[in-house]
Structures are given as C-alpha cells and as structure tokens.
Amino acid sequence: MAFFQEIPTGFADPARARAHDFGAHHIHRRAKMNVNPTSQVRPVVLSMAAALALAACGGGSSDTPAAAFGFDTSGAEKHILITPGESNVISKWNEIAVQTAAVASSPGGATPEERVAGPDVTTMQLAVYDAVIAIAGTHKPYAIKPTTAVAGAGEDAMKAAAVEAAYRVLKGLFPSRGSVYEAAYTSDMSAIADGDAKALGRQAGLEVASGMLALRANDGRETALPPYVPGTLPGQFRGTNPVNRIAPYIKPFTTHSHSQFRVAEPYSIQSEAYAGDFIEVKAIAGPTSTSRTALQTEIARFHTEPPGSFWARNLRQFATASSNIADNARVLAMLWTAQSDAGGACFESKYFYNFWRPTSAIQLAGTDDNALTLADPAWLPFVATPNHPEYPAAHGCASASAMEALRSFYGSKNLEFDFTSTVTGSTHHFRQTEDVLEEVRNARVWGGMHFRTSTEVGVEQAKNVTAWMTQRYFRPAD
C-alpha cells in the first residue's frame, strides 16, 4: 500500500516522517466484511511515534492483577491476552448505568434529569469501587470509606455492595428512570443468599452511594452558558449550537480543574506545519478521493460509531476477563474516571481555542494567508464531522486515557484484545495499547474530521491527565 499523500518540499520533519512510516500493527477483518470467511486479512496500517513518553504512568507497579493471569510482573512488560468472559455483577451494572443515562429525559419526571452520561456513569463506577474495595481491602478508596466494619466480609458482601451502590447512585441521579434498573436490582439482590455478608454489603453500598452523591452534587452542570457565537475570522470554528459546551464546567474527579492540562495554543494557520496537515486531510478525506484505500475508508468509518456506545461496550470486556470482583470494579472505575477527566480537559481546550475544522479550513483557504494551501469551496469530508471545535481531537483524548488506564492496571502495554464497531460490523484486533492510539489518530485524519497534529496533541493531553490520576488514585492499600 503506497503512501497516500506527497508532502511538498520543506514539510518533512522527523516527527511527520515517523507518522507516515508503515508499522507492524495488524487489524483482523473477519467474515462480516466482504472477504473470504476462511481467511484473515491482516493489512498493515500507518504507524506513529508516541506523542509523549510518560515516566511515571503507574505501569508495571505491583498493584496490577497481571499475576492472576499467570505473568511475572517483576521484569519486562509481558504479553497479556484479554479473553472476555461472561457478564458479572460489575459489568452488568455498568451496562445498566449506560442504558439509564441514554434514556431521553421525561418532561413529567421527578427531576429534569438532564444528565451528562460520562460523569454520571463515572460517579456510579466510583461508588461501586469504593463499596467493593472497602470489603476487599486491597486498595485505597477513591473518596468514601463506609463507617460500617465490612473488611473481609467475603464475596457475597462484595456482590451486595456493588449492586446496592450502583442502584442507589442511579436512583439518586435518575429517579424517574427506574424501569431500566429496578427489576435488575430486585433480581440481583434475590440471587444473593440472605445473611450477615449480604446485610453488611448492602449497608456499605448504601453508605458509599449516599456519600458519592453528596460529593458530586452541584458539580457545575447547571452553569448557564451564553449563546454560542460562531467565529468569522480565519482559523475560528464556524459551527452553530455546538455540542458538549458544558463539559469544561463540570467538576473533575481527580484533577484540580480541567484547565490544569490545557494544551498549548494551536499552530499558526500561516505555518508550514499547518499547511502539511491541511494538504494531507484534503487529499485523503474527500468523498471522491482516489488516494484513500478501501482499508483506510473502513478504519475511518469504524471509529464513527457514537463514542458513548463504542467505548462503553468495548471497555466493558475488561471487567469480564477476570473472576475477581474487586479487580473488575477497579478497572472500570479507572477507565471511566480517566475518560471523564481527560474528556473534560479536552473540551476545555477545544472551547478555549475554538479552532476551525478541516471542512471550513479547506473551503475558506483563500482567507488563511498561506500560499501553500489551496481553497476548494465545495470540499466536504466523506463522513460527517462532529459539531464542536477541532483542537485537540476528542477521539485522541478518549483513546489515550483508556489505553493508559489499562496499561497502569495490567502493568503492561502489551495487551491483546478486540474492538468492534456497529457502523462497519467488523472487528479490529490489537496487540498493544499503542496500536489503538495509532489507529484512532489515522481514522480521524482519513475521515476528514481532524488535522493530524490535533490527534497527536489530544493523545498527549490525555496521557498527562491519566498519569496524574494513576499516580494519586486507585493505589494499593497501605
């Protein structure tokens, strides 16, 4: 497969050259695609140098459960194959929470329930973690430690604590959506044998849920925002009524503020670096592009499934790969917290800089005072662009925060697992966490939503946020 774009003289630099080298990351295409179902297509995609190497991201520490998978974590990072198992109390209630948050608000409900799915599910996952870990005793709580003595109460207590905590948080956040979670609560509690362990677990779950709801009350989502005024100058975002403007105002879970990790200002639209990114996306992402391959098209479309469903479904598998309830509670708490705080930081930067998308940049290139960019007033990307500012790329933030959380949890970047997409109906196979980041960066450029630099900056920002989290939270008990 040939490189899809010739960069004009003067644009090449070591970082950009690395970004366009072919790497050894493989993607499996199974029978759902138009290939021979008895074979596996293993195309090679573009590889990219990591945007930032973080020295203290928590990977390789003794608090990971890698030993439970049969790997020695004392030396080099080991290869770990993630084999999803059956649904369990932790993964089930994560799915229930996602479904609850996705229900449209009821005009006649007890509250308006204009929730923000990411932070709300994170609140539930942290309550489940604190309730379960109080019994397991292996790690420090995130915030709430029950006053009831429950340490060592056993597996039934942990199950009861998880169900009670999840249920009480959802009931507190979504009082009029009980049709999604009430029956599950009754069924799951009935399945746990009555006795002291169940009673202790329920008490722990109730106490932690109450504390977590109080901690997250008045979290900033009620902030009244003025109407959004689209930009009119070259380089400014042109969208009307853009989405997720409230994200920068919602209180983070682990960082001091979302501006703590604000990225540096974007490059000048008169720069050669900007022109290089411009030329790349213009050539590859148009609907009639002759340089975009079928594989590049599939990868771009794979990552257009709405993030709320894509990430929730694909990350849930990591809470089914082990039978350890505490580990499952911890991995989901880490994943959702990392994505929430990285997402908040990402959107704070987006709305601080309000940088334009490739569609506006290419259509209005005649106004950018850059001789190396050529306007095409009719240009559109072959897939839709989300309605929020371009810089930094939110998919870079989401993918990097999740992958760094997994790297810390397992003590290795060499994780082998599959992701699926409802848009393409295909399965992508990854052998390292960095492979996901590489694919996502490419997907957003090949789909025409982002300039390459923005995807790299989003990854770097999320790695910083997640390193902050893993250094301070979800640590082993003293």
ABEGO torsion letter per residue (X at the ends): XBBABBBBBGABBAAAAAAABBBABBBBBBAABBBBAABBBBBBBBBBBBABBBABAGBGBAABAAAAAGBBAABBBBBBBBBBBBBBAAAAAAAAAAAAAABBBBAABABAGBBBAAAAAAAAAAAAAAAAAAAAGABBBAABBBABBABGAEAAAAAAAAAAAAAAAAAAABAAAAAAAAAAAAAAAAABBBEAAAAAAAAAAAAAAAAAAAAABGAGAABBBBBBBBBABBGBBABBGBBGAAAAABBBAABABAAAABBBBBBBAABAAAAAAAAAAAAAABAABAABBAAAAAAAAAAABBAAAAAAAAAAAAAAABABAAAAAAAAAAAAAAAAAAAAAAAAAAAAAGBBBAAAAAAAAAAAGBAABBBBAABBBABBBBBBBAOBBAAAAAAAAAAAAAAAAAGBABBBBBBBBAAAGBBBBBABAAAAAAAAAAAAAAAGABBAAAAAAAAAAAAAAAAAAAAABGBBBX
